[in-house]
């Protein structure tokens, strides 16, 4: 006694042969144009009844069982022409009608085997197969982008489930393909696939050789959870200034130093104006500086900094985008030392730093105290550990800086900047229009001035850096020039520098 499914196939083959029996001599073939469409349809209908699994055809011998097929499997088209292709194609060519009939037989055979399980075991298997297609959420792969803490590993990395060799992209691809990999550690080119799910906010430790990688949609992962939330600190609004050349790339105000008005004038007076050769061209000041730019800053300190009783962090010096010091608890400073400040940024986020000229960390600038409110600021941007052209994407994500569109006091959103105008130095100090340009002035009169004395040809704008009264008058003159050139902006006196309250003992 054959299984029911095999019995159905056998009946289907037999019925198919019946349909194609050769006719008696002189009789027409069922697929010829002279055959009766109704006769062919009856034979095909018998085949359909077999393939749809009617109980009297699939039951064991001497037994007629109740129907065991599904409602969907017992569906029968509503008209005879739906399952009688010969009747639809009675006027077509004999070859086309035969091809359509054979195509319908093949479809019915496949439909019967797949849609009409003939016993309980088959039906259960089909149901279980559907359940197996569902994915257990616990086994689902992490969502987002692969990120790293950079030379930090999670305190609890979880079980190592596989090891391989490759770079970070190759390790990430292997982890994506592994069914139980949720994170990985990369040490050089050695990759260790891990079962632990990391979110980026786990406790971690510095590792010189290894980094933990995890998948997430977030980009900033401070150790202190308060850095991920807005602070309740006061938002400061004030002007800052920079001495710059004309032309070149206009970089955002990130990983740079700025100053109060008194601070930028002291810098020009002390270091810039004495040169007539600049970078390489006759008539240029030092660094080709030719203008004073003004910016309006909105700044909000972070919660960890406020818990120390401070609103400003330490003043960092920047060289081509890299923080060169001073670094907390480090004796070394200068180019290549940016990594030594990583601990400060992890603790406080990226607040604005400030320093009064003539006091630590620039106590050597004693004449800075002769200018009113002479303060320098540090505006920390992405990846301050390295120079501009050595800043990787991973570094920028781990150390994003504080520049953002609207400061919240979160670790990575402490200040925003608006352009607020500029003044041409040649016009400001009186070189033009009396002389064609500064090169003409230098050729005729020599120096514009210095920290020791006045300029040639009676130019007295930079007279005597040691005189506090003259320095105050210079500062007022520049503020007045800004106010007159930009009357729609707040006056310089209305947005003075806030108190620089940095205290290294509290920091």
C-alpha angles and dihedrals in degrees: 000000000000122000115268095251093053089046090056091052091049092051090048092054091047092050090048090054091049090055090053098044111138112249125237117275109293094014121120123249116249089241096048122101091248095054119105111258090210092055091051091046092054092052091047090048089057088054090050092053090052095048094046088063104244108192098238090059098045100038123099118266119290090012132101110195132195115265110276100179126109124261090246092050091052092055111128122191115254099243137038092240090060091071101022105080091172092064091049091047099040091118094042129094114286092240093053092049092050092049092051092049093051090047091053092049091053092049093049092049092052092044092052094051096047105035102037113055106194099212142028094260092056091049092050091049091054091050093048091048089058091051091051090060090066114096119228106236090221089061095046114118119252117270127232136027128328110254137174138208089221114237091358128104130197116261088229108037095169128222120335106234100176142000131213144150128255147086126291094275093050092047091049091052091051092049091050090054096045112091096220103031114116101160140356143208121226120203109179101306096334111107123199115192112214135201095211118106108227123194098185096252097083122117110270140181132216116262121183094207108027140057131191116229125203137169120244144138091229122092106193122057112178119186090224108067091209089068088065091059131064114265126231093228125128117270112232124210118195145134124260127187139210132193108223145164123244120259127012127096116327101223121195116259094266129119089011139108123244132178146206115260091264089047095053093046091051089051092052093045095046102040117008117042100060096075127087097181103050113175097342110313124093112249097028124126120228111301087006089277110177108156146036114231123201128207133184112226130198110197133182121182123227125252097247090053092050090050086062089054092250135120097187132046128219118299109254123199116225129208116186090334097314124114107235099183171189093239122191114253092000129114094196123079138157135071114355095022100098093110089067090074094054092100092056093052091047090053102040105019115225109316123164113269126217139189133181113231111248092030133084126329089026102028089141090072092081095159088059088080088063092068119075116257092347103184132157124207134201118214108198117210136172120326099354088176093082143035118271095264094045097054111116125204090247091053091050090051094048094043104029098165127225103276113115141142097265121009117239102169092250114139093258098037113055107127145018130196136215126190110245105179141275143242128220109235097212091056094041096055096039104256091122137082089015090062127031093240141328093279088058090048093049091050093051103032110017118216125029087216140283141220088273103048152355127283131264127274091030096299103156106169092109098042117154117344090204094064110092093192093054090046090053091050091051090051092049091049092054092046089051091050090054092047092050094046095046108032093161092062124080111272118260090244090055093059104040123167113280118238111285099228100173112142118183091205091060094039 
